[in-house]
Structures are given as C-alpha cells and as structure tokens.
Amino acid sequence: MASKETVVCLLRRDLRLHDNEVLHWANQHADNIVPVYCFDPRDFGKTDNVGLPKTNPARLKFLLESVGDLRKALRNAGSGLIIRKGKPEDIVQEIVDSIGKGNVKAVALHEEATSQDRAVELALAKVCGVPVKKFWGSTLYHRDDLPFNINGLPDMFGDYRKQISSQSKVRNTIPPIEKLKPLLGGLEQGDLPNIEEFGFKDPQPDPRSGFVFEGGETAALARLRYYLWESDSVSKYTQEQVGGKLTKNSTKLSAWLALGCISTRKIYEDIQKYENKKTSNQSTQGIVNELLWRDYFKFLALKYGEKIFQLSGLSDKEVEWKHDDKLYGAWKEGKTGIPFIDANMRELANTSFMSNEGRQDVASFLARDLKLDWRMGAEWFEHLLIDHDYASNYGNWLYSAGVGKDLSQDIQLNVVKRGCDNDPQGDYVRLWVPELAAIQNDKIHTPWSLGSAELGKDGVVLGDTYPTPVAMAPEWE
C-alpha cells in the first residue's frame, strides 16, 4: 500500500475539481493522492447561546449531495474519495498512520477564515506527524495579494473596496483537473451516509418555493451557466431581490459558495466574459460587489477572530440587549404582526432560504426594533440557512446590530417602508402570510392602520387571525 510520494488532501469547504489548488498541487507532487472528507460531529452539535441544532435537514441534504457529486467527479478523474465520520484531525491522523508517516509527503488543505475552522487546522498540525501544506482559495482576491496585511484591513468596506480595486488583481482560475493521480490502494473508501443516519428525515420542497437546491459542483456550474448565458438573469439581478417566487433574478449561488462547490473566481471570470460579450450594467457589477462583501467578511474574521461571535462585536458601544423568549419566538415563527417580516421568516422556516434584502430587514428588526441579543438571530440563521457561512452570517449580523466597525453601515432600517418598496403589490406577503391575502395592494403591509370594519371584510381580526404588532415605530406610519 505504501508510496513514497503520497499526499493526503483534506477537503472541507472546497468540494470541487475546478479552481482547486489543493488537488492541483497534490496532482503535481505525488504518485498517489488520498482525498478525504469528514463529517465532523462538531458541525452537528448545538449553537453556543441558544442551543439550536447547528445543521438542519435541508442543509444536510445539500451537503450529502455535494459530497456525493465530488466523489463521482474524483472517480471519473481516476481517483476517489475517502469518506469518514469523525473529527478531521483524528481521521487524518489515522489515515497517515495506516499509510506510514514516512510514505506521506504532506497533508494538503485549504485554510479557512473563522476561528472554529482554524482550530481544526492547528489541531491537525499538532497530531498528524507530517508536513501540512496550506493554501488559500475561498475568496475572490487572494489573501496574499491584498495591499495590506490582515491587521491593516480597513474597518470601512468602502475603503477596502477602493484599495483592492486600485491596487490588487484577481488571480486566474485553476483549470479543472481531467486526470488525477490514482487513489492509494488498500484504503477503505467508506460509504456516503444517508440523511437518516444523522437522525433527520428527507426534507420535501415547499411548493411555494421559487427554487429547489441541488448540491454539488455539477449543479453549481449548471446554475451559473443558466444564470448568465441561458437566461440573461445576471443582467437583471438588481431588479428583484425579494424572496419566494419573486426571486427569479437572484443568483442562488450562495449555497454552493458556502461549501466551495463553485469558486468566487469562477463566478467573477464568467461575469467578465459575459460583460465582454453581452452587457455590463448595474446588475452585473452588483453581483461582483456582493462577492467583495463576502471576501470582506472572511478577512474580518481573520483579523478579529472570536470577536465576531461576541455580544459586543467589534464595537466598544454598550448596548442593553434583551433576552425575551416570547419576542424571540414571535420573530422565529413569523408572528410579529409585521407582515413583511413575517413573510421572510416563514419563507426561511419552510425553505431554508431568504433573500439578501430580507435578511437585512429581519436582522434589523430583531436587533434594532426588538433590541434582542443579536446572536439569537445569528444562531437561528446558522440553524436554518442552506447557505450558512460563519463569516458572512455573523459579519452581516454585526452590522445589522450596529456592533461592527463601519459606521456607514450603522443604520436602522425602516422595515415597513422596505417591504412596501420591495413588494409594492403585496404578492410576496400574500404567498407566505395567507391569512392576510384578501387585503388589497400595499395596504397588506400595514394592517394595523386599517379599521376593524375594513379588516373584517377581508376576514382579518388583529390579535386573533393575525397578531397585533409586537413593536411599533413612528416612521412606519
């Protein structure tokens, strides 16, 4: 079984063959490679503050599909994938020991940004007994190409964007590997687990959902191809970003990005091609800007470490946060009495997805209007979102709660106005809050402003068929 030039490739959030420097390097420097994926039990534990399950059935199904697609792609390229349940540092150590440390050139992996993942990397380096070769591949701009060190990362996103746009360049993607060095013989590859083994039932799609996710690099590249070249949706991105069936122009790429089934550079590269061949407009640039925000949150996680998970965040402000289970329950269940908030929260609960605009609105409502501990909201997102990414999720919540560093982002949103702006006829609210469906036009966003007689004609009784608002603000009138 032994080979003097074996590289063990620990794959985590880089579940792809294209633009994968770990596999590319291993293929160049080894006679045999051993790709490994571990279902880490820590990913299936409880959140720190509220004690919610860290993984839900929809995200687990998406992960299983992604790992299965990766194994198929690796086998088609002449290799394979070792699948195990357990902590990566323990599993890799066992594999290295079974091969023989003298026969393993290195363990190769992509570094991650948040403290949980970096702790795994440190633990692995301590126990595996062979060199650990690290690469960076989760951002559009490479960490080594930034015009500042991580500790010098600007605290304002606008400053960051100006500096990288003028002083840095996006690296080219690494072509997909068509032929891989063979998997080292004698190793049990292991079966891909099914969802029931984790104590979940196979989730069924909600018929109201505007999109059904399928995990894996194959589906990710197909979605990118459709979004750009087959539908031209990329040129209409900024026109509609509200959830449900109204999100036809949303990229939906975030779920694949979270697991690394597609790389940010691949998306950027293809958008550039689209702009050169078809059109460049506010929408195409809007998607690139979202990729820049995604980068920025990862670099913030590198700079500030555990602080992004702490109640005070990156700010020195003293805020009296509340812990009110009744308010928190109303927010989670979409029963706040604010229709646009409730619609978004119900979509999340039933589909594991919510639009970017919706996430900002419900986060601002929880932290600014209800004044609840913002981490309660972040952990609900962590529990439910199919595209959950620690850096993006907690980074966005920091700013929604006003405990980030960028004062230009420290804004309390008028969630009712934004509902009227994004859903002017109320169609999105009617989809997810059917008890209000008979209310006409944008009146649906402010049922408390209607008289009891008018509401009665529409079959609505506040406090009975639909909740009275749990909070009110003067600017909502």
N, C-alpha and C positions, 0 to 999 in steps of 0.2 A: 504493500500500500504506500510505502514511503517514497517521497520525491524530494530531492534537494532544493527544488525551487517551487514550493507551494505557497500560494498567497490565499489567506482566508479573508473573504470580503464580507464584512458585517453590513447588511443593508437594513436601513431603518425608514427614513423618510426620503428615500431616493429610489423608489420602486419603478425603475425604467431602464431601458437599454440606451436610449438616445441621451446625449449630453451627460454621460455618467463617467466622471473622471476616475472613480474607484475601479470600475470594471475595465476601463480603458488602460489604466496604469498596470493593473494586475495582468491583463492580457499581454502586455508588452514585456513584463518582467518575471513571468512564472511559466513553468512547464505545465502546472496544473493549478486551477483556481477552485476555491470552495466557497461559493456564495451561500450566505446564511441569513435566514430571517427568524427572529424570535418573537413570539407572543409574550411580551413582558407582563407578568402579573400585576405590576405596579400601575399599568395602564387600565386595569380593570378594578382598581380599588375605589376609595371614596375621596371626594374633594375635601380640602383642608378645613373649611369653615362651616359649611352647611351639611357636609356628609352625604352628598349626592353621588350616585354612581358616575364614574369618570367616562364611561362608554355606554352608549345606548344601542339598541338593535340595528338601527339604520346605519350608523357609522361602522359598526362591526361587520355588517353585511358588505358594505362598501370596501372595507379593509380586506376581508376574505376574498372578495372578487379581485382586488388589486394584487394580492399575493399570488392567487391562482393564475392570473394573467402573466405575472412576472415569471413564474415557474415555467409556463408554457413557452414564453419568449426565450428564456435561457436554454430550454431543451431544444428548441428549434435552432438555436445558435450553436448547439453542440455541447452544452454544459448541463446544468441542473441547479436545483435549489434545495439546500438543507433546511427543513422546517422543524422548529422545536418550540415547546412551551417552557418558559423559564426566563430568568434574568440574563440578559445578553452577556454580561461579564462572566457568569458561571458557565453558560453554554459554550461560549468561545473557548474558555479555558479547557473544558472537557474535550472539545474538538482538537485543540492544539496538542493536548497531552496524548490523545489517541493517535495522532499523526506522528508525534515526536517533535519536540521543540527544535531539535537540530535539523529537521526537514522542512520547517516553516520559515520562509523568508520574512514574512511580515503579516500582520493583521491590518487590513486597509479599511477605512471608513470615512464617511463624510462627517465633519464636525457639525454640531447643531448650536443654536443660539441660546436657548434657555437653560437655567441652572439645573433643572432635572436631568436633561439630556447630557449636559456636560459632566454631571456627577457620574453618570454611567461610563463616560469616556475615561474619567480619572480612575474609576474602579477597575476598568478593563486593563488600563496601562499597568496597574499595580500587580495584577494576578496572572496575566496571560503568559508572561515569561519570554516574549519575543518582541521585536520592534513593532510599534504601532505607527502606521503611515496614515496621516490625516490629510484630508482635502476639504476644500470649501466649495459648495455647489448649490446652495439654497437661495441665493439672491441674484438679482439682475446684475448689479455691479459687484464684482468680486471684492471681498474684504481687503485683499492686498492692494487693490487699485484705488482705494479711497484716498483723497488728497489730505487726509489727516489720520492720526491713529484713533483707535476706538474711544479712548478717553477724551479726545478732542472733538467727538461728534457734536455738531451744533445742536442746541436744545430747541431750536425752532426749525420745523420742517422746511419752511421756505428758504432758510439759509442753507440747509442741507441740499435741497434740490438745486439751488443756484450753483453751489460749489461743485457738485458732481457733474452737473450738465456741462459746465465750462472746463473742468479740469480732469475728468475721468472718461473712460471709454468702456462700453460693454464688450466683453470678450465674445469671440465667435463660439457657437455651439460646437460640441464634440460630436462628430457623426456617429450614428448608431453602429454598433458592432455586429457585423454579419456572421462572423465565425469566432467563437470563443475557444480558448484552451479548454481541454476536457476537465470535467469534474474528477477529482481524485477518487480512484476506485476504493471499494471497501467500506465506504461510509454509508450508513443508513440514511436515506433522504427524508424519511418521515412523511406522514400523510398530512394533507391540508385539513385542518379541523373543520367541523361544521358548526353552525351557529348554536345548535342545541348543546354542544359541549361546554359552552360558556354560560349556560343557563338562560338563553334567550330563545324566543320563537322567531321564525322568519317573518319580518315585518312586511305588511302589504301596503302598496302605494295608495295614498288618498286620492280619490277621483278628482278632487278639486285642485290637486297639484298641477302646476304648469309644466313640470319636468320630472322625469324619473332618472335618477342617477344610476350609473353602472360603473363599477370600479375598474381600474387598470389602465395601463399605458395605451392599449389599443383603443379603448373608448375615449380616452383623453385626446388623442391625436385626431380621432374622428370628429369629436366635438369642435376642436379648433378648426379643422378643415371646413366643417359645415358653417361655423360661425363667421368665418372670413369669406371663403370662396363660393360656397353653395347658396348662402342666404344673404350675404352682404350685411348681416346684422351688426358687424363691427362698426359700420358707418352710422348706426342709429343708437348706439349704446346710451347716450345721454338723454334720449327721448323718453324712455320708460324704464324706471328702476323700482317700481312698486311690485309687491310680491304676487303670489298666486299665478293665475293665468295671464296677468298683465305684465309678466317679466319675460316676454319673448325676446327682448333685446338685451337681457342680462347675460353675461358670458357663461356663468355657472362653472367656470374653470377652477374656482377656489377649492373645491373638494379634492380635485386631482392635484392641485398645487400643494395642499396640506400633506399629502402622502408622497409627494415627489414623483407622481406618475407622469407629470409633464414638468419641464423646467421653465422658469421665468424667461430665460434667454431664448428658448424655442418660441415662446409666445411673442416676445419682442421682435425676434428675427422675422417671423412670419407677418407681423403687423407692418414692419418696414417694407417687406416685399409687396404687401397689399397697397400701402401708400404709394409706392413707386409705380405700380401697375394700374391702380384704380383711383383712389382718392385719399387725401389726408384731410381730416377735419377735426372738430372739437371732440367727436366721439372716439376716434382712433387714438387721439392724444389723451383722452380721458382714461382709457384703459391703461396706457403706459403710466399715467400719473398714479393709478391705483397700485401698479407694480412697484412704483417708487415708495409709496406709503408702506407696502408690505416689507420692502427692504429696510425702511427706516425703523420699523418696529423690531425687526430682528437685530439691527445694530444697537437699538436702545436696550434690548435685552442683554446683549453682550456688555454694554457699558455699565448698566446698573444692576445686573444680576437679580438677586432676590427682591430688590426694592420694588420691582414691577408687580409683585404679588402682595405687597404690604399695604395696609389700610391707608397710610399716609402717602403712598405712592412716591412720586419724585418731587413732591411739593413739601414745603415747610408749613403749609396752611393747617390751622387747627379747625377741624370740622366736627360737629356733633352728629355723628351718624346714628341712625336708629336701627333697632332690630325688632321689627313688628311682624310677627308671623301672619297676622290677618292681612296686612297690606301686601306682604310678600306673596301670600297665597293668591290674592286677587290679581296681582301682576302676572304670576306664573300661569294662572288659569285663563287669562284673558277675560277677567270680570271686573275691570277697574271702572267701568262706566264711561270710559273714553273710547269711542268706537274704533278709531284708527289704531290706537294702542292695542286694543283687544283683538282686532283682526290680525295684526302682526304676531302677537303672542300665540294665538290659536294656530296660525299657519306654522309657526315654529314647532309647537307641540305635536302637530299632526304630520309634518313633512320633514322635520329636522333641518329646515332651511328657512332663511328670511333674507330679504333684500338688504343691501348695504344701507340704503336710506332708512329702512325700517329698524335696523339695529341701532342706528344713531338715535332714532326717536324714542324707542323703548328704553334705551340706556339713559338718555337724558331725563326721561320721565321718572325712572326709578331713583336715580341719584339726585336730581335737582328738585323735582316736584314732591316726591315722596320722602326724600332725604334718607333713604335706606342705605346701609353699608353696601357700597358698590360691588364688593366682592361677592355678595349674594347673587347679584345679577350675572357677574362674570362666570360664576360657577354653574348657574343654570344654563348659560350658553355652552360652557365646557361639557356639561352633561348631554345636551341635546344636539348641538350643531353637527351636521355631517361633515362640514369643512373646518372643524375646530383646529386652530393652530394657536399654541400658547402665546407666542409673541404678538400676533395680530389681535387676538381676542383681548388679552389683558392690556395691550397697548391702547387699543381703541377705548376700552373702559376707563383707563386712566384719564384720558382726555374728556370723555363724556362726563366723568365725575368731577372734573376740574382739579385733579391732582397730578397732572402732567407738568412738564416744564414749559411748554409752548403756550404763552399767554394769548396768542392769536386764536388758539383753539378753545379757549376757556369761555364758552358761550352756552347759555341756557337756551335750548330750542323751544320755540312755540309749537308744541306738538300738534295742536289742533289746526293751526294755520298750515303746517306742513302736510297734514292729512288732506286738507282742502286743496292745496296746491298739487299734490301728487295723485290724488284720487278725486278729481273735481266732480264727477257724477256719482261717486259713492259705490261704484261697481265692486271694488275690492272689498270694501266693508261688507256689502251685501253677501259676497261669496263666503266670508268667514264668520259673519255675525248675522245669521239668517233671521233672528228674532227682530231685527230692525229693517228687514228687506222691503217692507211696504212704504217706508219713509222716502219721499221723493228727493232727487237731486242731492245737493250738498247739505241739505238740512240733516241728513243722516249723521253728519259729523258732530252735531250739537243737539242731541235730543232733549237735553235739559232746558234748552231755550224755547222749546215748543210748549204750548199749553196742554193741559191734560185732555181736553176735548179733542184737539188735533191728534195727539198721540193715540187716544182711544180709537179714533177712526182707523189708525194703522195697526191696531192690535197691540200697542205697547203701553205697559204700565211700569213706570220707573219704580225701582225697588221691588218689583215683582217679576215681570217677564224679562226685565233688563235692569242691571244695577244702577243705582244713583252714583254719580262720580265719587271716587274715594278722595279726590283732591280737586281743587278749582284754582284757577289763576285769572286775574283781571284781564290779561291780554288775550284770553280765549274768547271773549265775547265778540 
